[in-house]
Amino acid sequence: MCYSLSMLTPKQRKIEEDREKIKELGQDSDTRARAVVRTLFNQEQLREANRRANYLTILNARKLKNDYTKELAKITIDYLKEEDLDSDVAYRVQYNTIGVIMHLSYEGKVYRRAFRAVRDPHIDLNATKMFAISASGLISKLQRDAKPAFKYS
């Protein structure tokens, strides 16, 4: 495309970057494509490991403080942003001294989920990730159920 990446919205920019990756993977040579896939996979794994280590450092520092669940809520929001939910899905993440509460709004209905923080950073970090994945799964299921199957006439 002839667009400048700076003119695109973040979602469009990500789509264009993914298209470029697909072009690289569609090379004539399988060995070059394998090398590109291996490099991309290693970069993603490294990025995720660094991100997780950063989150664990933050949570370990706040483990005995009252704002531990506040940090968990921020991490949950980051993971929800990573899930690329549709624009018609609204979400709000709240926290209290006990845990994190997530409100999802889709097509006029509000869905609520919560989890109790156990103040073990490894367990709570996994819980926040699974929380975001389950939200994405719920929205996918609702979208799949709401769309009628195509019928031949």
Buried (B, 14 or more C-beta within 10 A) or exposed (E): EEEEEEEBEEEEBEEBEEEEEEEBEEEEEEEEBEEBEEEEEEEEEEEEEEBBEEBBEBBEEBBEEEEBBBBBBBBBBBBBEBBEBEEEBEBEBBBEEEBBBBBBEBEEEEBEEBBEBEBEBEEBBEBBBEBBBBBBEBBEEBBEEEEEEEEEE
